[in-house]
Amino acid sequence: MRGRPTLVNNVETLAHIALIARYGSDWFRSVGDPHEPGTMLVTLSGALDQGIVEIPTGLPLTDLLASAGSRAHTLRAVLVGGYHGHGLRQKNSVRPGCRGRH
């Protein structure tokens, strides 16, 4: 930046690299979506069990919310992506682990 050395770290990626180096790529690919394997961190808040959880990529949003204590019959909408994200109605079939590529 401005002619000076810059290092940008994504902690989640660095953690994945360390695990892949230790256990191998087959181990990493054994979890998650076949087209985008692995896991990702998701922050949950609101009217459910709050915190940061690690989920396999490709996990349906309904499964994530159910595991966090959401009651599907009372769910109206979900904000995905934080403040600048998108609101989704209950009827949407979303897989948060796919990062919007599928």
DSSP file with accessible surface (Angstrom, degrees, kcal/mol):
  #  RESIDUE AA STRUCTURE BP1 BP2  ACC     N-H-->O    O-->H-N    N-H-->O    O-->H-N    TCO  KAPPA ALPHA  PHI   PSI    X-CA   Y-CA   Z-CA
    1    1 A M    >         0   0  149      0, 0.0     3,-1.5     0, 0.0     0, 0.0   0.000 360.0 360.0 360.0 127.0    0.0    0.0    0.0
    2    2 A R  T 3   -     0   0  230      1,-0.3     0, 0.0     0, 0.0     0, 0.0   0.895 360.0 -51.0  54.0  40.4    1.5    3.3   -1.1
    3    3 A G  T 3  S+     0   0   87      1,-0.2    -1,-0.3     3,-0.0     3,-0.0   0.553 115.3 114.4  80.4   5.7    4.7    1.6   -2.1
    4    4 A R  S <  S-     0   0  191     -3,-1.5    -1,-0.2     1,-0.1     0, 0.0  -0.835  77.3 -93.2-110.1 149.6    5.1   -0.3    1.2
    5    5 A P        -     0   0  135      0, 0.0     2,-0.4     0, 0.0    -1,-0.1  -0.319  45.9-168.7 -58.9 136.8    5.0   -4.1    1.7
    6    6 A T        -     0   0   87      2,-0.0     2,-0.5    -3,-0.0    -3,-0.0  -0.997  12.6-166.8-132.9 137.1    1.5   -5.2    2.7
    7    7 A L        -     0   0  138     -2,-0.4     2,-0.5     2,-0.0     0, 0.0  -0.989   3.0-168.7-125.4 122.8    0.3   -8.5    4.1
    8    8 A V        -     0   0  128     -2,-0.5     2,-0.4     2,-0.0    -2,-0.0  -0.960   9.7-165.5-111.5 125.1   -3.4   -9.3    4.2
    9    9 A N        -     0   0   94     -2,-0.5     2,-0.7     4,-0.0     3,-0.1  -0.928  16.2-161.0-114.5 134.9   -4.4  -12.4    6.2
   10   10 A N     >  -     0   0   90     -2,-0.4     4,-2.5     1,-0.2     5,-0.2  -0.950  12.1-158.3-108.0 109.2   -7.6  -14.2    6.2
   11   11 A V  H  > S+     0   0  115     -2,-0.7     4,-2.5     1,-0.2     5,-0.2   0.875  89.3  54.6 -61.0 -38.4   -7.5  -16.3    9.4
   12   12 A E  H  > S+     0   0   49      1,-0.2     4,-2.1     2,-0.2    -1,-0.2   0.933 110.7  46.0 -62.4 -43.3  -10.1  -18.8    8.2
   13   13 A T  H  > S+     0   0   68      2,-0.2     4,-2.5     1,-0.2    -2,-0.2   0.923 111.5  51.5 -65.5 -43.0   -8.1  -19.5    5.1
   14   14 A L  H  X S+     0   0   83     -4,-2.5     4,-2.1     1,-0.2    -2,-0.2   0.898 109.1  51.1 -62.6 -37.7   -4.8  -19.8    7.0
   15   15 A A  H  X S+     0   0   50     -4,-2.5     4,-2.1    -5,-0.2    -1,-0.2   0.917 109.9  50.1 -65.1 -40.8   -6.5  -22.3    9.4
   16   16 A H  H  X S+     0   0   25     -4,-2.1     4,-2.8     1,-0.2     5,-0.2   0.915 108.4  52.6 -62.8 -42.8   -7.7  -24.3    6.5
   17   17 A I  H  X S+     0   0   99     -4,-2.5     4,-2.6     1,-0.2    -1,-0.2   0.922 108.6  50.2 -60.2 -43.1   -4.1  -24.4    5.0
   18   18 A A  H  X S+     0   0   61     -4,-2.1     4,-1.8     1,-0.2    -1,-0.2   0.922 112.9  46.0 -62.6 -42.2   -2.7  -25.6    8.3
   19   19 A L  H  X S+     0   0   62     -4,-2.1     4,-3.2     2,-0.2     5,-0.4   0.897 112.2  50.4 -68.8 -38.7   -5.3  -28.4    8.5
   20   20 A I  H  X S+     0   0   55     -4,-2.8     4,-2.4     1,-0.2    -2,-0.2   0.914 110.0  51.1 -64.7 -41.2   -4.8  -29.4    4.8
   21   21 A A  H  < S+     0   0   85     -4,-2.6    -1,-0.2    -5,-0.2    -2,-0.2   0.886 117.2  40.3 -63.0 -36.0   -1.0  -29.5    5.3
   22   22 A R  H  < S+     0   0  190     -4,-1.8    -2,-0.2    -5,-0.2    -1,-0.2   0.915 131.8  20.5 -79.5 -44.3   -1.5  -31.8    8.4
   23   23 A Y  H  < S-     0   0  115     -4,-3.2     4,-0.4     1,-0.1    -3,-0.2   0.574 106.5-116.8-106.7 -15.0   -4.3  -34.1    7.2
   24   24 A G     X  -     0   0   29     -4,-2.4     4,-1.6    -5,-0.4    -1,-0.1   0.002  28.4 -79.2  97.0 160.4   -4.1  -33.8    3.4
   25   25 A S  H  > S+     0   0   67      1,-0.2     4,-2.7     2,-0.2     5,-0.2   0.825 123.8  59.6 -69.7 -32.1   -6.5  -32.6    0.7
   26   26 A D  H  > S+     0   0  137      1,-0.2     4,-0.8     2,-0.2    -1,-0.2   0.910 105.4  50.3 -62.9 -40.2   -8.6  -35.8    0.6
   27   27 A W  H >4 S+     0   0  107     -4,-0.4     3,-0.8     2,-0.2     4,-0.2   0.941 112.1  47.0 -61.2 -46.3   -9.4  -35.2    4.3
   28   28 A F  H >< S+     0   0   35     -4,-1.6     3,-1.3     1,-0.2    10,-0.4   0.914 111.1  51.4 -63.6 -42.4  -10.4  -31.6    3.6
   29   29 A R  H 3< S+     0   0  150     -4,-2.7    -1,-0.2     1,-0.3    -2,-0.2   0.623  92.0  77.0 -72.4 -10.4  -12.5  -32.6    0.5
   30   30 A S  T << S+     0   0   87     -4,-0.8     2,-0.4    -3,-0.8    -1,-0.3   0.602  91.1  62.9 -76.4  -8.3  -14.4  -35.2    2.6
   31   31 A V  S <  S+     0   0   54     -3,-1.3     7,-3.2    -4,-0.2    26,-0.1  -0.921  96.3   0.4-119.0 140.3  -16.5  -32.5    4.2
   32   32 A G  E    S-A   37   0A  33     -2,-0.4    26,-0.2     5,-0.2     7,-0.1  -0.310 104.0  -8.6  90.1-168.2  -18.9  -30.1    2.5
   33   33 A D  E >   -A   36   0A  28      3,-0.7     3,-0.8     5,-0.2    24,-0.1  -0.438  58.3-132.9 -68.7 134.2  -20.1  -29.5   -1.0
   34   34 A P  T 3  S+     0   0  101      0, 0.0    -1,-0.1     0, 0.0    -3,-0.0   0.819 107.6  47.8 -60.1 -29.5  -18.2  -31.5   -3.6
   35   35 A H  T 3  S+     0   0  151      1,-0.3    -2,-0.0     0, 0.0    -3,-0.0   0.679 130.4  20.0 -84.8 -18.9  -17.8  -28.4   -5.8
   36   36 A E  E <  S-A   33   0A  21     -3,-0.8    -3,-0.7    -7,-0.1    -1,-0.3  -0.567  90.9-167.8-147.3  73.9  -16.6  -26.2   -3.0
   37   37 A P  E     +A   32   0A  23      0, 0.0     2,-0.3     0, 0.0    -5,-0.2  -0.098  38.2  43.8 -70.8 165.0  -15.4  -28.5   -0.2
   38   38 A G  S    S-     0   0    1     -7,-3.2    19,-2.3   -10,-0.4     2,-0.3  -0.681  79.9 -67.1 110.5-159.5  -14.5  -27.7    3.4
   39   39 A T  E     -B   56   0B  25     17,-0.3     2,-0.3    -2,-0.3   -23,-0.1  -0.817  33.4-158.7-128.7 168.7  -16.1  -25.7    6.1
   40   40 A M  E     -B   55   0B  27     15,-2.3    15,-2.7    -2,-0.3     2,-0.4  -0.978  23.2-111.4-147.5 157.4  -16.8  -22.1    6.8
   41   41 A L  E     -B   54   0B  84     -2,-0.3     2,-0.4    13,-0.2    13,-0.2  -0.756  31.0-172.0 -91.9 137.3  -17.4  -19.9    9.8
   42   42 A V  E     -B   53   0B  26     11,-2.8    11,-2.8    -2,-0.4     2,-0.5  -0.993  15.7-141.7-130.5 134.9  -20.9  -18.4   10.3
   43   43 A T  E     -B   52   0B 105     -2,-0.4     2,-0.4     9,-0.2     9,-0.2  -0.862  18.5-163.9 -98.0 126.9  -22.0  -15.9   12.9
   44   44 A L  E     +B   51   0B  17      7,-3.5     7,-2.3    -2,-0.5     2,-0.3  -0.904  18.8 151.8-112.0 137.8  -25.4  -16.4   14.3
   45   45 A S        +     0   0   89     -2,-0.4     2,-0.3     5,-0.2     4,-0.1  -0.955  32.5  51.5-153.1 169.9  -27.4  -13.8   16.3
   46   46 A G  S    S-     0   0   45     -2,-0.3     2,-1.9     2,-0.1     4,-0.1  -0.767 107.3  -2.1 103.5-146.5  -31.0  -12.8   17.0
   47   47 A A  S    S+     0   0  106     -2,-0.3     2,-0.3     2,-0.1    -1,-0.1  -0.325 119.4  58.9 -85.1  56.1  -33.8  -15.1   18.2
   48   48 A L  S    S-     0   0   35     -2,-1.9     2,-0.4    22,-0.1    21,-0.2  -0.933 106.8 -49.3-160.9-179.6  -31.7  -18.3   18.3
   49   49 A D        -     0   0  110     19,-3.6     2,-0.2    -2,-0.3    21,-0.1  -0.526  66.9-144.6 -64.6 118.8  -28.5  -19.7   19.9
   50   50 A Q        +     0   0  138     -2,-0.4     2,-0.3    -4,-0.1    -5,-0.2  -0.567  44.8  72.1 -93.3 152.2  -26.0  -17.0   19.2
   51   51 A G  E    S-B   44   0B  33     -7,-2.3    -7,-3.5    -2,-0.2     2,-0.5  -0.893  79.2 -55.8 144.9-170.9  -22.3  -17.4   18.4
   52   52 A I  E     -B   43   0B 117     -2,-0.3     2,-0.3    -9,-0.2    -9,-0.2  -0.919  51.6-178.3-107.7 128.3  -19.8  -18.4   15.8
   53   53 A V  E     -B   42   0B  55    -11,-2.8   -11,-2.8    -2,-0.5     2,-0.5  -0.926  25.2-130.3-126.9 151.7  -20.2  -21.9   14.4
   54   54 A E  E     +B   41   0B 116     -2,-0.3   -13,-0.2   -13,-0.2    -2,-0.0  -0.897  32.9 179.7-101.0 126.5  -18.3  -23.9   11.8
   55   55 A I  E     -B   40   0B   8    -15,-2.7   -15,-2.3    -2,-0.5     2,-0.2  -0.901  32.5-104.7-125.1 154.2  -20.5  -25.5    9.2
   56   56 A P  E >   -B   39   0B  51      0, 0.0     3,-1.4     0, 0.0   -17,-0.3  -0.519  48.2-101.0 -71.2 144.1  -19.8  -27.7    6.1
   57   57 A T  T 3  S+     0   0    5    -19,-2.3   -19,-0.1     1,-0.2    41,-0.1  -0.339 107.9  33.8 -61.4 147.6  -20.1  -25.8    2.8
   58   58 A G  T 3  S+     0   0    7      1,-0.3    -1,-0.2   -26,-0.2   -19,-0.0   0.437  77.7 149.5  86.8  -1.5  -23.4  -26.5    1.1
   59   59 A L    <   -     0   0   37     -3,-1.4    38,-0.6    36,-0.1    -1,-0.3  -0.493  52.9-114.2 -66.4 126.3  -25.4  -26.8    4.3
   60   60 A P     >  -     0   0   29      0, 0.0     4,-2.0     0, 0.0     3,-0.5  -0.336  17.2-125.5 -61.2 143.0  -29.0  -25.6    3.7
   61   61 A L  H  > S+     0   0   19     33,-3.5     4,-2.8     1,-0.2     5,-0.2   0.872 110.2  58.7 -57.8 -37.9  -29.9  -22.5    5.6
   62   62 A T  H  > S+     0   0   85     32,-0.3     4,-2.3     1,-0.2    -1,-0.2   0.896 106.1  48.3 -61.6 -38.0  -32.9  -24.2    7.1
   63   63 A D  H  > S+     0   0   86     -3,-0.5     4,-2.2     2,-0.2    -1,-0.2   0.905 111.4  50.1 -67.9 -41.1  -30.7  -26.9    8.6
   64   64 A L  H  X S+     0   0    4     -4,-2.0     4,-1.0     2,-0.2    -2,-0.2   0.945 113.4  45.2 -61.2 -47.7  -28.3  -24.3   10.0
   65   65 A L  H  <>S+     0   0   13     -4,-2.8     5,-2.7     1,-0.2     3,-0.4   0.898 111.3  52.6 -66.3 -38.5  -31.2  -22.4   11.6
   66   66 A A  H ><5S+     0   0   64     -4,-2.3     3,-1.6    -5,-0.2    -1,-0.2   0.913 108.0  51.0 -63.7 -40.3  -32.8  -25.5   13.0
   67   67 A S  H 3<5S+     0   0   92     -4,-2.2    -1,-0.2     1,-0.3    -2,-0.2   0.734 107.4  55.4 -69.4 -19.4  -29.5  -26.6   14.7
   68   68 A A  T 3<5S-     0   0    4     -4,-1.0   -19,-3.6    -3,-0.4    -1,-0.3   0.291 127.1 -96.5 -95.8   7.6  -29.3  -23.1   16.2
   69   69 A G  T < 5S+     0   0   37     -3,-1.6    -3,-0.2     1,-0.3     2,-0.2   0.588  70.4 152.3  93.8  11.3  -32.7  -23.4   17.8
   70   70 A S      < -     0   0   24     -5,-2.7     2,-0.7    -6,-0.2    -1,-0.3  -0.485  41.0-137.8 -75.2 145.1  -34.9  -21.6   15.3
   71   71 A R    >>  -     0   0  165     -2,-0.2     3,-1.8     1,-0.2     4,-0.9  -0.903   8.8-152.5-102.9 112.7  -38.5  -22.5   15.0
   72   72 A A  G >4 S+     0   0   62     -2,-0.7     3,-0.6     1,-0.3    -1,-0.2   0.837  91.6  59.2 -56.4 -35.1  -39.4  -22.7   11.3
   73   73 A H  G 34 S+     0   0  155      1,-0.2    -1,-0.3    -3,-0.1    -3,-0.0   0.711 110.9  41.2 -71.7 -17.4  -43.0  -21.9   11.8
   74   74 A T  G <4 S+     0   0   83     -3,-1.8     2,-0.3     2,-0.0    -1,-0.2   0.525  89.1 110.7-103.2  -6.1  -42.2  -18.6   13.5
   75   75 A L    <<  +     0   0   36     -4,-0.9    15,-0.1    -3,-0.6     3,-0.1  -0.493  31.9 166.0 -73.6 129.7  -39.4  -17.6   11.1
   76   76 A R        -     0   0  218      1,-0.4    14,-1.1    -2,-0.3     2,-0.3   0.745  61.7 -14.3-109.0 -42.3  -40.2  -14.7    8.8
   77   77 A A  E     -C   89   0C  62     12,-0.2    -1,-0.4    13,-0.1     2,-0.4  -0.987  50.9-144.9-159.6 162.6  -36.9  -13.6    7.3
   78   78 A V  E     -C   88   0C  27     10,-2.2    10,-2.8    -2,-0.3     2,-0.7  -0.998  14.6-138.3-135.8 136.2  -33.1  -14.0    7.7
   79   79 A L  E     -C   87   0C 108     -2,-0.4     2,-0.5     8,-0.2     3,-0.3  -0.868  23.8-168.4 -94.6 117.3  -30.4  -11.4    7.0
   80   80 A V  E     +C   86   0C  48      6,-2.8     6,-2.4    -2,-0.7    -2,-0.0  -0.926  66.0  21.5-108.9 126.7  -27.5  -13.0    5.2
   81   81 A G  S >  S-     0   0   65     -2,-0.5     3,-0.5     4,-0.3    -1,-0.2   0.600 106.2-100.5  97.7  11.4  -24.2  -11.2    4.9
   82   82 A G  G >  S-     0   0   41     -3,-0.3     3,-2.3     1,-0.2    -2,-0.1  -0.273  79.6 -16.5  77.4-158.5  -24.5   -8.7    7.7
   83   83 A Y  G 3  S+     0   0  205      1,-0.3    -1,-0.2    -4,-0.1    -3,-0.1   0.853 144.0  38.7 -54.5 -41.6  -25.5   -5.1    7.5
   84   84 A H  G <  S+     0   0  169     -3,-0.5    -1,-0.3     2,-0.1    -2,-0.2   0.237 102.7 100.8 -95.3  15.4  -24.9   -4.8    3.8
   85   85 A G  S <  S-     0   0   23     -3,-2.3     2,-0.4     1,-0.1    -4,-0.3   0.176  75.2 -89.5 -83.1-156.2  -26.3   -8.3    3.1
   86   86 A H  E     -C   80   0C 143     -6,-2.4    -6,-2.8    -8,-0.0     2,-0.4  -0.942  24.5-127.7-125.0 142.8  -29.7   -9.4    1.8
   87   87 A G  E     -C   79   0C  61     -2,-0.4     2,-0.4    -8,-0.2    -8,-0.2  -0.713  26.3-162.7 -87.1 136.4  -32.9  -10.3    3.5
   88   88 A L  E     -C   78   0C  30    -10,-2.8   -10,-2.2    -2,-0.4     2,-0.1  -0.970  12.1-133.8-121.6 136.4  -34.4  -13.7    2.7
   89   89 A R  E >   -C   77   0C 178     -2,-0.4     3,-1.7   -12,-0.2   -12,-0.2  -0.455  33.5-103.6 -81.2 163.2  -37.9  -14.8    3.2
   90   90 A Q  T 3  S+     0   0   89    -14,-1.1   -13,-0.1     1,-0.3    -1,-0.1   0.841 116.5  63.1 -57.7 -33.4  -38.5  -18.2    4.7
   91   91 A K  T 3  S+     0   0  181      2,-0.1    -1,-0.3     0, 0.0     2,-0.1   0.700  79.6 104.1 -70.8 -17.1  -39.5  -19.7    1.4
   92   92 A N    <   -     0   0   73     -3,-1.7     2,-0.8     1,-0.1    -4,-0.0  -0.439  67.0-141.7 -67.1 136.9  -36.1  -19.2   -0.1
   93   93 A S        +     0   0  111     -2,-0.1     2,-0.4   -32,-0.1    -1,-0.1  -0.872  34.7 171.0 -99.4 103.9  -33.9  -22.2   -0.4
   94   94 A V        -     0   0   35     -2,-0.8   -33,-3.5    -6,-0.0   -32,-0.3  -0.925  30.7-159.9-122.2 141.4  -30.4  -20.9    0.4
   95   95 A R    >   -     0   0  127     -2,-0.4     3,-1.9   -35,-0.3     5,-0.5  -0.895   7.7-169.0-116.6  98.5  -27.1  -22.7    1.0
   96   96 A P  G >  S+     0   0   24      0, 0.0     3,-1.2     0, 0.0    -1,-0.1   0.807  82.8  62.7 -60.1 -27.6  -24.9  -20.3    3.0
   97   97 A G  G 3  S+     0   0    0    -38,-0.6   -64,-0.1     1,-0.2   -40,-0.1   0.593  89.2  69.1 -75.0  -8.0  -21.9  -22.4    2.5
   98   98 A C  G X  S-     0   0    6     -3,-1.9     3,-1.6   -39,-0.2    -1,-0.2   0.543  94.5-137.4 -87.8  -6.5  -22.0  -22.1   -1.3
   99   99 A R  T <   -     0   0  105     -3,-1.2    -2,-0.1     1,-0.3   -42,-0.0   0.808  60.4 -67.7  55.5  29.0  -21.0  -18.4   -1.1
  100  100 A G  T 3  S+     0   0   76     -5,-0.5    -1,-0.3     1,-0.1    -3,-0.0   0.645 109.6 113.1  75.3  15.1  -23.6  -17.5   -3.8
  101  101 A R    <         0   0  179     -3,-1.6    -2,-0.1     0, 0.0    -1,-0.1   0.577 360.0 360.0 -95.6 -12.9  -21.9  -19.3   -6.7
  102  102 A H              0   0  135     -7,-0.2    -7,-0.1    -4,-0.1    -4,-0.1  -0.802 360.0 360.0-106.5 360.0  -24.4  -22.1   -7.3
